[in-house]
Amino acid sequence: MADEESYIGGAFFESLRRNNTKIREDRAASIAEDAQVIYKREVEDLSLQIKKLRREQENMLDLSPSTTDSLVLASDFNAKEYVAKDLDIAVRIRNLEIKLGLARDRYRHLFGGEV
């Protein structure tokens, strides 16, 4: 019975016995893992935004508003608005592609491996 009382074990006791190096390693691992997950999600979100914008740009080519048989009348089509919107989407795609490339490069540098 005396042996049982003198033995203290378990996760709490082991945590108290950790040295500075082990504590710092555990904290570093936790911080690095959190940052890596967030970075990976950001890269995935950028990829998804680019896909959605490309889809939107492609959908702009569909000039049949109600059915596949009808077409937008020339009088209803505003070329200036079409061009402005198409260019706006193209610039947004290009900016996101640049940001995505930078994010992938930084991910490789910070965490190793590919996203």
ZATOR-827176 format. One record per residue (C-alpha): x, y, z; residue in three letters; residue number from 0. Coordinates in steps of 0.5 Angstrom, whole numbers, always signed. Each point is the difference from the previous one (the first is absolute). Layout:
# ZATOR-827176
<rec><xx>X</xx><yy>Y</yy><zz>Z</zz><code>ALA</code><pos>NUM</pos></rec>
...
***
This chain:
# ZATOR-827176
<rec><xx>+0</xx><yy>+0</yy><zz>+0</zz><code>MET</code><pos>0</pos></rec>
<rec><xx>+6</xx><yy>+5</yy><zz>+1</zz><code>ALA</code><pos>1</pos></rec>
<rec><xx>+2</xx><yy>-2</yy><zz>-7</zz><code>ASP</code><pos>2</pos></rec>
<rec><xx>-6</xx><yy>+2</yy><zz>-3</zz><code>GLU</code><pos>3</pos></rec>
<rec><xx>-1</xx><yy>+7</yy><zz>+4</zz><code>GLU</code><pos>4</pos></rec>
<rec><xx>+8</xx><yy>+2</yy><zz>-2</zz><code>SER</code><pos>5</pos></rec>
<rec><xx>-1</xx><yy>-2</yy><zz>-7</zz><code>TYR</code><pos>6</pos></rec>
<rec><xx>-3</xx><yy>+6</yy><zz>-4</zz><code>ILE</code><pos>7</pos></rec>
<rec><xx>-1</xx><yy>-1</yy><zz>-8</zz><code>GLY</code><pos>8</pos></rec>
<rec><xx>-5</xx><yy>+2</yy><zz>-5</zz><code>GLY</code><pos>9</pos></rec>
<rec><xx>+0</xx><yy>+6</yy><zz>-5</zz><code>ALA</code><pos>10</pos></rec>
<rec><xx>+0</xx><yy>+5</yy><zz>+5</zz><code>PHE</code><pos>11</pos></rec>
<rec><xx>+6</xx><yy>-2</yy><zz>+3</zz><code>PHE</code><pos>12</pos></rec>
<rec><xx>+4</xx><yy>-1</yy><zz>-6</zz><code>GLU</code><pos>13</pos></rec>
<rec><xx>-2</xx><yy>+7</yy><zz>-3</zz><code>SER</code><pos>14</pos></rec>
<rec><xx>+3</xx><yy>+3</yy><zz>+7</zz><code>LEU</code><pos>15</pos></rec>
<rec><xx>+6</xx><yy>-4</yy><zz>-1</zz><code>ARG</code><pos>16</pos></rec>
<rec><xx>+1</xx><yy>+3</yy><zz>-7</zz><code>ARG</code><pos>17</pos></rec>
<rec><xx>+7</xx><yy>+4</yy><zz>-1</zz><code>ASN</code><pos>18</pos></rec>
<rec><xx>+0</xx><yy>+6</yy><zz>-4</zz><code>ASN</code><pos>19</pos></rec>
<rec><xx>+2</xx><yy>-3</yy><zz>-6</zz><code>THR</code><pos>20</pos></rec>
<rec><xx>-6</xx><yy>-5</yy><zz>+0</zz><code>LYS</code><pos>21</pos></rec>
<rec><xx>-5</xx><yy>+6</yy><zz>+1</zz><code>ILE</code><pos>22</pos></rec>
<rec><xx>+3</xx><yy>+4</yy><zz>-5</zz><code>ARG</code><pos>23</pos></rec>
<rec><xx>+0</xx><yy>-6</yy><zz>-5</zz><code>GLU</code><pos>24</pos></rec>
<rec><xx>-7</xx><yy>-1</yy><zz>+1</zz><code>ASP</code><pos>25</pos></rec>
<rec><xx>-2</xx><yy>+7</yy><zz>+0</zz><code>ARG</code><pos>26</pos></rec>
<rec><xx>+4</xx><yy>+1</yy><zz>-7</zz><code>ALA</code><pos>27</pos></rec>
<rec><xx>-4</xx><yy>-6</yy><zz>-3</zz><code>ALA</code><pos>28</pos></rec>
<rec><xx>-7</xx><yy>+2</yy><zz>+2</zz><code>SER</code><pos>29</pos></rec>
<rec><xx>+2</xx><yy>+7</yy><zz>-3</zz><code>ILE</code><pos>30</pos></rec>
<rec><xx>+3</xx><yy>-3</yy><zz>-6</zz><code>ALA</code><pos>31</pos></rec>
<rec><xx>-6</xx><yy>-4</yy><zz>-1</zz><code>GLU</code><pos>32</pos></rec>
<rec><xx>-5</xx><yy>+5</yy><zz>+1</zz><code>ASP</code><pos>33</pos></rec>
<rec><xx>+3</xx><yy>+5</yy><zz>-5</zz><code>ALA</code><pos>34</pos></rec>
<rec><xx>+1</xx><yy>-6</yy><zz>-5</zz><code>GLN</code><pos>35</pos></rec>
<rec><xx>-7</xx><yy>-2</yy><zz>+0</zz><code>VAL</code><pos>36</pos></rec>
<rec><xx>-2</xx><yy>+8</yy><zz>-1</zz><code>ILE</code><pos>37</pos></rec>
<rec><xx>+5</xx><yy>+1</yy><zz>-6</zz><code>TYR</code><pos>38</pos></rec>
<rec><xx>-3</xx><yy>-7</yy><zz>-3</zz><code>LYS</code><pos>39</pos></rec>
<rec><xx>-7</xx><yy>+3</yy><zz>+0</zz><code>ARG</code><pos>40</pos></rec>
<rec><xx>+2</xx><yy>+7</yy><zz>-2</zz><code>GLU</code><pos>41</pos></rec>
<rec><xx>+3</xx><yy>-4</yy><zz>-6</zz><code>VAL</code><pos>42</pos></rec>
<rec><xx>-6</xx><yy>-4</yy><zz>-2</zz><code>GLU</code><pos>43</pos></rec>
<rec><xx>-5</xx><yy>+6</yy><zz>+1</zz><code>ASP</code><pos>44</pos></rec>
<rec><xx>+4</xx><yy>+4</yy><zz>-5</zz><code>LEU</code><pos>45</pos></rec>
<rec><xx>+0</xx><yy>-6</yy><zz>-5</zz><code>SER</code><pos>46</pos></rec>
<rec><xx>-7</xx><yy>+0</yy><zz>+1</zz><code>LEU</code><pos>47</pos></rec>
<rec><xx>-1</xx><yy>+7</yy><zz>-1</zz><code>GLN</code><pos>48</pos></rec>
<rec><xx>+3</xx><yy>+0</yy><zz>-7</zz><code>ILE</code><pos>49</pos></rec>
<rec><xx>-4</xx><yy>-6</yy><zz>-2</zz><code>LYS</code><pos>50</pos></rec>
<rec><xx>-6</xx><yy>+4</yy><zz>+2</zz><code>LYS</code><pos>51</pos></rec>
<rec><xx>+2</xx><yy>+6</yy><zz>-4</zz><code>LEU</code><pos>52</pos></rec>
<rec><xx>+2</xx><yy>-4</yy><zz>-6</zz><code>ARG</code><pos>53</pos></rec>
<rec><xx>-7</xx><yy>-3</yy><zz>+0</zz><code>ARG</code><pos>54</pos></rec>
<rec><xx>-3</xx><yy>+6</yy><zz>+1</zz><code>GLU</code><pos>55</pos></rec>
<rec><xx>+4</xx><yy>+3</yy><zz>-6</zz><code>GLN</code><pos>56</pos></rec>
<rec><xx>-2</xx><yy>-6</yy><zz>-4</zz><code>GLU</code><pos>57</pos></rec>
<rec><xx>-7</xx><yy>+1</yy><zz>+2</zz><code>ASN</code><pos>58</pos></rec>
<rec><xx>+0</xx><yy>+7</yy><zz>-3</zz><code>MET</code><pos>59</pos></rec>
<rec><xx>+1</xx><yy>-3</yy><zz>-7</zz><code>LEU</code><pos>60</pos></rec>
<rec><xx>-7</xx><yy>-3</yy><zz>+1</zz><code>ASP</code><pos>61</pos></rec>
<rec><xx>-5</xx><yy>+5</yy><zz>-4</zz><code>LEU</code><pos>62</pos></rec>
<rec><xx>-6</xx><yy>-4</yy><zz>+1</zz><code>SER</code><pos>63</pos></rec>
<rec><xx>-4</xx><yy>+3</yy><zz>+6</zz><code>PRO</code><pos>64</pos></rec>
<rec><xx>-6</xx><yy>-5</yy><zz>+0</zz><code>SER</code><pos>65</pos></rec>
<rec><xx>+1</xx><yy>-6</yy><zz>-4</zz><code>THR</code><pos>66</pos></rec>
<rec><xx>+5</xx><yy>-3</yy><zz>-5</zz><code>THR</code><pos>67</pos></rec>
<rec><xx>-4</xx><yy>+2</yy><zz>-6</zz><code>ASP</code><pos>68</pos></rec>
<rec><xx>+0</xx><yy>+8</yy><zz>+2</zz><code>SER</code><pos>69</pos></rec>
<rec><xx>+5</xx><yy>+4</yy><zz>-1</zz><code>LEU</code><pos>70</pos></rec>
<rec><xx>+1</xx><yy>+7</yy><zz>+3</zz><code>VAL</code><pos>71</pos></rec>
<rec><xx>-2</xx><yy>+5</yy><zz>-5</zz><code>LEU</code><pos>72</pos></rec>
<rec><xx>+5</xx><yy>+5</yy><zz>-3</zz><code>ALA</code><pos>73</pos></rec>
<rec><xx>-3</xx><yy>+6</yy><zz>+3</zz><code>SER</code><pos>74</pos></rec>
<rec><xx>+0</xx><yy>-3</yy><zz>+7</zz><code>ASP</code><pos>75</pos></rec>
<rec><xx>+7</xx><yy>-2</yy><zz>+0</zz><code>PHE</code><pos>76</pos></rec>
<rec><xx>+5</xx><yy>+6</yy><zz>+3</zz><code>ASN</code><pos>77</pos></rec>
<rec><xx>+7</xx><yy>-2</yy><zz>-3</zz><code>ALA</code><pos>78</pos></rec>
<rec><xx>+3</xx><yy>+6</yy><zz>+5</zz><code>LYS</code><pos>79</pos></rec>
<rec><xx>-3</xx><yy>-4</yy><zz>+6</zz><code>GLU</code><pos>80</pos></rec>
<rec><xx>+2</xx><yy>-7</yy><zz>-2</zz><code>TYR</code><pos>81</pos></rec>
<rec><xx>+7</xx><yy>+2</yy><zz>-2</zz><code>VAL</code><pos>82</pos></rec>
<rec><xx>+1</xx><yy>+4</yy><zz>+7</zz><code>ALA</code><pos>83</pos></rec>
<rec><xx>-3</xx><yy>-6</yy><zz>+4</zz><code>LYS</code><pos>84</pos></rec>
<rec><xx>+5</xx><yy>-5</yy><zz>-4</zz><code>ASP</code><pos>85</pos></rec>
<rec><xx>+6</xx><yy>+4</yy><zz>+1</zz><code>LEU</code><pos>86</pos></rec>
<rec><xx>-2</xx><yy>+1</yy><zz>+7</zz><code>ASP</code><pos>87</pos></rec>
<rec><xx>+0</xx><yy>-7</yy><zz>+1</zz><code>ILE</code><pos>88</pos></rec>
<rec><xx>+6</xx><yy>-1</yy><zz>-4</zz><code>ALA</code><pos>89</pos></rec>
<rec><xx>+4</xx><yy>+4</yy><zz>+5</zz><code>VAL</code><pos>90</pos></rec>
<rec><xx>-3</xx><yy>-3</yy><zz>+6</zz><code>ARG</code><pos>91</pos></rec>
<rec><xx>+2</xx><yy>-7</yy><zz>-3</zz><code>ILE</code><pos>92</pos></rec>
<rec><xx>+7</xx><yy>+3</yy><zz>-1</zz><code>ARG</code><pos>93</pos></rec>
<rec><xx>+1</xx><yy>+3</yy><zz>+7</zz><code>ASN</code><pos>94</pos></rec>
<rec><xx>-2</xx><yy>-6</yy><zz>+3</zz><code>LEU</code><pos>95</pos></rec>
<rec><xx>+4</xx><yy>-5</yy><zz>-4</zz><code>GLU</code><pos>96</pos></rec>
<rec><xx>+6</xx><yy>+5</yy><zz>+2</zz><code>ILE</code><pos>97</pos></rec>
<rec><xx>-2</xx><yy>-1</yy><zz>+7</zz><code>LYS</code><pos>98</pos></rec>
<rec><xx>-1</xx><yy>-7</yy><zz>+0</zz><code>LEU</code><pos>99</pos></rec>
<rec><xx>+7</xx><yy>-1</yy><zz>-3</zz><code>GLY</code><pos>100</pos></rec>
<rec><xx>+3</xx><yy>+4</yy><zz>+5</zz><code>LEU</code><pos>101</pos></rec>
<rec><xx>-4</xx><yy>-4</yy><zz>+5</zz><code>ALA</code><pos>102</pos></rec>
<rec><xx>+2</xx><yy>-7</yy><zz>-2</zz><code>ARG</code><pos>103</pos></rec>
<rec><xx>+8</xx><yy>+3</yy><zz>+0</zz><code>ASP</code><pos>104</pos></rec>
<rec><xx>-1</xx><yy>+2</yy><zz>+7</zz><code>ARG</code><pos>105</pos></rec>
<rec><xx>-3</xx><yy>-6</yy><zz>+2</zz><code>TYR</code><pos>106</pos></rec>
<rec><xx>+5</xx><yy>-4</yy><zz>-3</zz><code>ARG</code><pos>107</pos></rec>
<rec><xx>+5</xx><yy>+4</yy><zz>+3</zz><code>HIS</code><pos>108</pos></rec>
<rec><xx>-3</xx><yy>+0</yy><zz>+7</zz><code>LEU</code><pos>109</pos></rec>
<rec><xx>-2</xx><yy>-7</yy><zz>+1</zz><code>PHE</code><pos>110</pos></rec>
<rec><xx>+3</xx><yy>-4</yy><zz>-6</zz><code>GLY</code><pos>111</pos></rec>
<rec><xx>-4</xx><yy>-4</yy><zz>-5</zz><code>GLY</code><pos>112</pos></rec>
<rec><xx>-6</xx><yy>+2</yy><zz>-5</zz><code>GLU</code><pos>113</pos></rec>
<rec><xx>-7</xx><yy>+2</yy><zz>+2</zz><code>VAL</code><pos>114</pos></rec>
***
